[in-house]
Amino acid sequence: MNHQNENQTTTTGQPGHNSNGIRMKLATKLSVVALLIGAAASSYAATYSGNGMIYSTNGAFTGVVGGGSLTLTDDGTTVFGTFTKGPDNSATGTGIGGGNGQFNNNLVIYIDSVAGGFADTSGFKDTQDGSRKAISGYNNTTQFSVMTFAPGFLPDYGISLRSTPTDSFGGLWGLANGAANSLPFKQNVTLSPLATSTAATYTFSFTLANIGLTPGAGESFNLFGTFVSNTGNRSGEAIAGNDVATTATLKGFVPFTQTAFVPYTTTVVVPEPSILALFGISGLVAVRAIRRKR
């Protein structure tokens, strides 16, 4: 059928006009169906606890990570995280670094999502900024804390979250051995709120594509969080897993060994049967209507 001639010669009430109208209605219906299909997904959420190391525990900073929790959910494309602080359990509310329940160091979340990865942080020496120092666990040749990862956990990416009045940022980096600026920046994870260490919860997000996963495919990744300063000074507080200092000094510029990690399975995005049925029926009715009008 010649659409150009049809548009030039048809008028209201003639068959060509009705066919075009039906096509427009079909296109509208198909657009709505496509939106419904895109929204159809099996949801998944998981909450992970801290390792129970609170302020009064030897090896803790303020207890906000060791006594806190981390919740992850996703829509098949983006992972959404909520970090809920644990309480400051000190009698005076003046834990290390200010205490009083303050989130005043970096929560570093290591992610193992693709083949390869790193067995430890010994090669990470990125001192470009505080976030990179925290992920590296390194400040200089005398101030560093190497994390040796557990068997089966070889991280490929690292997230650093920090919110204080003077140093506030959340980002995702790829992991790599090297000096300043060696960790490839992937994205701002939109940490919120910023510039405050006293909020009860903090939210952030990152895309599955930026950790090497296929959106909507239901793939899994492993994760582990550690609480470390922006100079590489590490505490024994952990979340979504656990670690232990390998010296009598249970925090500071000392080596640590990871002892546990957790998995997260992303959402599978699939068309629901009812939507597929609606799509098929709508298309069949529209095609028959066009044929009748001809």
Secondary structure, DSSP 8 states (H G I E B T S, - for coil): --HHHHHHH--TTSHHHHHHHHHHHHHHHHHHHHHHHHH-EE--EEEEEB-S--TTSTT-SSSTTTT-EEEEEE-SSEEEEEEE------SSS--GGG-TT---SEEEEEEE-SS---SBSTTB---SSHHHHHHHTBSSSSSB--EE--TT----EEEEEEE-SS-EEEEEEE---BSTT-S-EEEE---BS-S-S--SEEEEEEESGGGT--TTB--EEEEEEEEE-TTS-EEEEEESEEEEESSSS-SBSS-EEEEEEEEEE--EE---HHHHHHHHHHHHHHHHHHHHH-
